[in-house]
Amino acid sequence: MNNPLFSVCYKTKKHWLRNLIIVLGLGLFPPLGQAAEYNFVVQPILPPEQTKEAFQPLTDYLSQQTGHDIKLITAINFLSYWETMKKNTRYDLILDAAHLTDYRAKRMAYKILAKRADAVSYTLVTGEGADILDPEELIGKSIASIGSPSLGMLRVEEMFPNPLRQPVIVEVNNSVDSIKKVIEGKAIGAMVPTPLVGQYPELVTITVTEQVPHTAISASSRVPQDVQNAIRKALLDADKTPEGQAMLEAINFPSFEAATPEQYAGYASLLEGIWGY
């Protein structure tokens, strides 16, 4: 059809669609070089306020180094954390334990950027005067722990696989509450991250679990590759600069080191049997 009016309408519609696509694209993806905001969440081992205090220096450092707004958010407990994580809409960056790091890499295409140097374990503790030397002595007695799917609770379930010979679980929101339950005599034992044990001289160690790769920072596909690269570089170079060293001292990390999916492969199997897995 060689109709001038049709040609004009067609071109006008084409230009309108092109402009609409550009506007929508700018709304979804910030232009290259423009600062964007990314949510950063830390596994809820500590109470929310302590998490903010402990890790704000990390997000401040990453914001400064990358030119983007890395915003620290918290979860009140592992159940809400787990449910939000599965929706895969809110958490852009996550500092988390081995089993959930592996889970997201396999199920949600998260990229592992770097890990805290070293490995980590969990410790089953009791209070002074409890006179408990073996985990089996806690069968039928109370153990405080963060709920599933925290690594601490999964280690408790590993330790007591027989459903007829188990402790009574006192579920709490964070590891500090677990320790308080023991100190206050509201639980006989607690399963807590080993690094916390040395901060409480009232605790007595019963046993220590197998070590796993330490917590890692992973990024969702919503974080562009260039931003992922900038975050990775800032983490791996942190121990080489005054700003990075100050951040590491503030969050009590020795350093960050390179991490691969292979290092965390297999730990997601600890989640088998967990509701929603």
Residue, then its C-alpha position, 0 to 999 in steps of 0.5 A: m500500500n502506497n498511501p502517504l497517510f498510512s506511511v506517516c501513521y506507521k512511522t509515528k507508531k513505530h517511533w512511539l513504540r521505540n520511545l516507550i521501550i527506551v523509557l521502560g528500559l531506563g526504568l528497569f536498568p540504570p544507565l551505565g555508570q549511574a549509581a544504583e541501589y542494591n539490598f545486602v542481607v546477612q544471615p540472621i545469626l545475630p539480632p537485627e540491631q547487632t547485625k546492623e552494628a556489625f556489618q554496616p562498615l562492610t556495606d559502607y565500604l562497598s558503597q564507597q568502593t563501587g559508587h553504588d548504594i549498598k543498603l544493609i537490610t536484616a531479617i528477624n529470624f531464619l523462617s522469614y529469611w528463608e521464605t523471602m529468599k525463596k521468592n528471589t525478589r528482595y535480596d540482591l547480595i547475601l552473606d550466608a553460610a555454605h548450605l544456603t550459598d550452594y542452594r542459591a548457586k544451584r537453584m537461583a543462579y547466584k554468583i559467589l563473589a568472595k568468602r571470608a577467609d578460613a572455615v567455620s564450625y558449630t559448637l554444642v555448649t552447656g552452662e557451668g555446673a551442668d555436668i554434661l560431657d556427651p551429646e547423648e546426655l542431652i536426649g530428652k533435655s532442652i537445646a536452644s537453637i535458631g530454627s531451620p534452615s539454619l546450619g545450627m539446627l541442621r547440625v542438631e538434627e544430624m547429631f540426633p537422627n533417631p526420632l525417638r531419641q532427641p532433645v527438646i528444641v527451644e527455638v530462638n531467633n538468633s544465636v545470642d538468644s540461644i546463649k542467653k537461654v543457657i546462661e539464664g537456665k532456660a535451656i541445658g544446651a545450645m548449638v551456636p557458631t564456634p566464634l561466638v563461644g569465646q565471648y562467653p566464659e560461662l559456656v562449656t563446650i560439649t562437642v564441635t561439628e565438622q568445619v565447612p567453608h566460611t560464609a560467602i557473599s553471593a549476588s543475584s542476576r539482578v546485579p550487573q556483571d560490572v557491579q559484581n566485578a567491582i564488589r569482588k575486587a573491593l573484597l579481595d583487595a580489602d586487606k591491601t588498603p587502609e580503608g579495607q583494613a579498617m573495614l575488616e577490623a570493624i567487622n572482625f574478619p581476617s580477610f576475604e578470599a576468592a571462592t568458587p561454586e565447587q568449594y560449596a558444592g554439595y552443602a545444599s544437600l543438608l537442606e533435604g527434608i526441609w519444608g520448601y526445599 
